[in-house]
Amino acid sequence: MGKSSFLTKMTWFGCIFCTFPVIFIGFFSYLKSSSEIQKQVNLGQKQILTQMNSNVEQTLQTVNHAVNQLINSTVMNQVFNDTFNGQDFILYKNLRKEIGNTQSFYTYLEDVVIVNLKQNWMLKNSGFYLFDQYLHHSQIANQMMLQNQTSWVLNPSLWFYSEEKANSNTCPYTISLVKKLPTQDLDKYGLVFANIPTCSMKDILNYTPRESETVMILDDQDRVIYHNDASMIGKYAINTGFIKNPLIFTEPFGQFRTVVDGKAYTGTYLRSSFNNWIYLSVISIDSLTRESQKIRNYTILISVVIVLLFMTGAWVYSRRLYTPIQRLVKQVGGKDSGKAGSNEFEMISSRVQDLFQSQTRLEQESRRHLQQARDFFLVKLFQGTMRRRDMEERLELYGLSPQLEKWTILSAITLQIDTLENTSYRKEDMDLLLFALSNIVGEMIPDDARFPPVTIDQTLVVLTGQSEDNAAEFNRWIYSLTESIQQAAQQILKLTVSIGVSLPFGDIKHTSIAFREGLEALKHRIHLGLGVIIHYASMNAGRHQVNLDYPWLTESELFDAIRLADEEKAREALERMMATIFKHEMTPQEYQVPINRLLNNILVMMQESGIRLSQLNPGGESFYEELNRLHVAREIGEWFRDRLILPLIRIFRERQHSQYHSISETILDRIHKAFDTDLTIEQCAAELHYNANYLSSVFRKETGQTFSEYLSAYRFAKARQWLIETEMTVKEIAERLRYQNSQNFIRSFRKQEGMTPGQYRESHRKMNS
């Protein structure tokens, strides 16, 4: 492609990059504004529905109150309790007067109908009727089947036909407040209807729907009580077209969307807590979004202007950005030097890639030769075939001098594979295995604490060092390090390896000596076996070896005394332990072996017993460091006693006390709950799964009393309480406390208190009076 094609790409990219944010922001603004308008409309609809609900419920409650006054009046009680046949004109007049009082202009109450099924009469505005001769008496009588005592029901107005309005237009439906009578009797045989024509709901609501808005009221049977279209009154909600499923009205308040004849509507509903009616407003979404459509038009116009400005700017800056690329194309070979069909960047990339490949190959060769030369230098260093001056120059050349200058103490580690027998490897794999071990060693030892590992005659050797001039700390670090390497070789390669460690040294010139010491240490596998870590410092230096048998039996007695919290036996065992260790004449280094061994075994015992190290040494230095600073046998024994033995005894003693206390608390609780049963220490032992003698000794140790003494004292305390606070007889108290007869109880009580139970009760009554 030519210059113009790439420039075109840049221009299009700039246009798209600038255009998308503008379109996105404009679209988001439009959606946000539409959503906000919708939210405000929904909030307004909720307020309108709340007001409609308030207006209707105020009227309904007024009607309900008026009807309650009617049915509770003296006249109503008289006509339902006595025989009433319509001939008693005074009673009829009084009843009509009470009915008239319930009707008012504000309640829109059209008619009040009273039915007495037992006496077979019905009374309403148009007069008195024999009920079984009334045209719709069966439908009206079925209202007795309503579940509730009081119900709001939508009924046909035809049921309550009135001769007074025979020639007037009446509503096809009426909203009836139905109450069963008498209210105080379980046997209901009367009904009262307070009828409000559905045509009055428009005046009660006092609300004029907006354009394309439909307002409905649904009763608890999902029937339409009120609708903008009067022909919909009496139909079910699903027949209105707006409601596909009445189950959407699950919440006290909510909104939904629906589509009718391809037109989208949003609905808002409110469920009344008074009679479970649903007030519903449905309005066309188009009518709600007219304002948002204006916002949409303005947003589109502004977005188009901004897009045009950005596209113009992108075209100008793309041409400016392309100028350096054009110059670079000419410098690397021009348009004619590129491949057919390639663009400018592909040509530049090809040329630069060729240069990098050449440089990479050169660097790889240099690195490989440098690594080979470094390994060859390290081999000569370990073999001791270099003069000091050449050694220092090579260290500087291979970048090892800065690392060596930080070290104050060094050591050589030699590693050999013990055997390939019973493994999946063959002898030909030895070089590959040594390479793998070299990688493991390189990962286990930090880079700043080692030189690169090298292989010399099937032996992997690495020079390590640290800046801390502390031989003991360095030896511990070496020991931990070699153990980790040995475990990693076993886990990763499934190989058993042995490791030799040289004496610490400080002069790099002694590296060859350290290498020979490591090899010499590995030779001791002949009697030590395979998979060992051998320090050259621990090898015999020509003296007769002292056969020191470690005092295992004494150590076991010491640990048993610690666990039993027996301080006296622990002191005796520790003294015998120290006497056994120091009775032989050895070097200080040789004494460290059994001493550190004892320390290590104590720490293992602590771990197995669940005792944390922080409980004995919170935030302090290592026990090994403290022990290595001691040089006198007496100080070492005292250190073990004061720092480890006695604190451990205190911990085990607290555990025992806690256990004893828990057992005693359990027994005491058992006594307090079952003192009036034949309770024994043997029963408690069986329940707690302990030996009875053990429980008895623990209880006595914790309370200072035997089980039977405490039980007897507690029973006497309850007896004194019952004598003072209750009217129980002495015989009843004796039976409750498990005495065979009251005389035994009286004798025991007199022996305990110096008086009989009756005298004790009488003395306390006199004191209280």
Sequence and secondary structure as in RCSB ss.txt:
>XXXX:A:sequence
MGKSSFLTKMTWFGCIFCTFPVIFIGFFSYLKSSSEIQKQVNLGQKQILTQMNSNVEQTLQTVNHAVNQLINSTV
MNQVFNDTFNGQDFILYKNLRKEIGNTQSFYTYLEDVVIVNLKQNWMLKNSGFYLFDQYLHHSQIANQMMLQNQT
SWVLNPSLWFYSEEKANSNTCPYTISLVKKLPTQDLDKYGLVFANIPTCSMKDILNYTPRESETVMILDDQDRVI
YHNDASMIGKYAINTGFIKNPLIFTEPFGQFRTVVDGKAYTGTYLRSSFNNWIYLSVISIDSLTRESQKIRNYTI
LISVVIVLLFMTGAWVYSRRLYTPIQRLVKQVGGKDSGKAGSNEFEMISSRVQDLFQSQTRLEQESRRHLQQARD
FFLVKLFQGTMRRRDMEERLELYGLSPQLEKWTILSAITLQIDTLENTSYRKEDMDLLLFALSNIVGEMIPDDAR
FPPVTIDQTLVVLTGQSEDNAAEFNRWIYSLTESIQQAAQQILKLTVSIGVSLPFGDIKHTSIAFREGLEALKHR
IHLGLGVIIHYASMNAGRHQVNLDYPWLTESELFDAIRLADEEKAREALERMMATIFKHEMTPQEYQVPINRLLN
NILVMMQESGIRLSQLNPGGESFYEELNRLHVAREIGEWFRDRLILPLIRIFRERQHSQYHSISETILDRIHKAF
DTDLTIEQCAAELHYNANYLSSVFRKETGQTFSEYLSAYRFAKARQWLIETEMTVKEIAERLRYQNSQNFIRSFR
KQEGMTPGQYRESHRKMNS
>XXXX:A:secstr
  HHHHHHHHHHHHHHHHHHHHHHHHHHHHHHHHHHHHHHHHHHHHHHHHHHHHHHHHHHHHHHHHHHHHHTSHH
HHHHHHS   S  HHHHHHHHHHHHHH  TTTT  EEEEEETTTTEEEETTEEEEGGGSTTHHHHHGGGG SSSE
EEEEEEGGGG  GGGTTS   SEEEEEEEEE SS SS  EEEEEEEEGGGHHHHHT    TTEEEEEE TTSBEE
EESSGGGTTSBGGGGSS S GGG  SSEEEEEEEETTEEEEEEEEE TTT  EEEEEEEHHHHSHHHHHHHHHHH
HHHHHHHHHHHHHHHHHHHHHHHHHHHHHHHHT GGGS TT  HHHHHHHHHHHHHHHHHHHHHHHHHHHHHHHH
HHHHHHHHT S HHHHHHHHHHTT HHHHHH SEEEEEEEEE   TTSS  GGGHHHHHHHHHHHHHHHS GGGB
   EEETTEEEEEEEES   HHHHHHHHHHHHHHHHHHHHHHH   EEEEE   BS GGGHHHHHHHHHHHHTTH
HHH SS EEEGGGS  SS        HHHHHHHHHHHHTT HHHHHHHHHHHHHHHTTS   HHHHHHHHHHHHH
HHHHHHHHTT  HHHHSTT   HHHHHHT  SHHHHHHHHIIIIIHHHHHHHHHHHHHHHHHHHHHHHHHHHHHT
TS   HHHHHHHHTS HHHHHHHHHHHHSS HHHHHHHHHHHHHHHHHHH    HHHHHHHTT SSHHHHHHHHH
HHHSS HHHHHHHHHHHH 
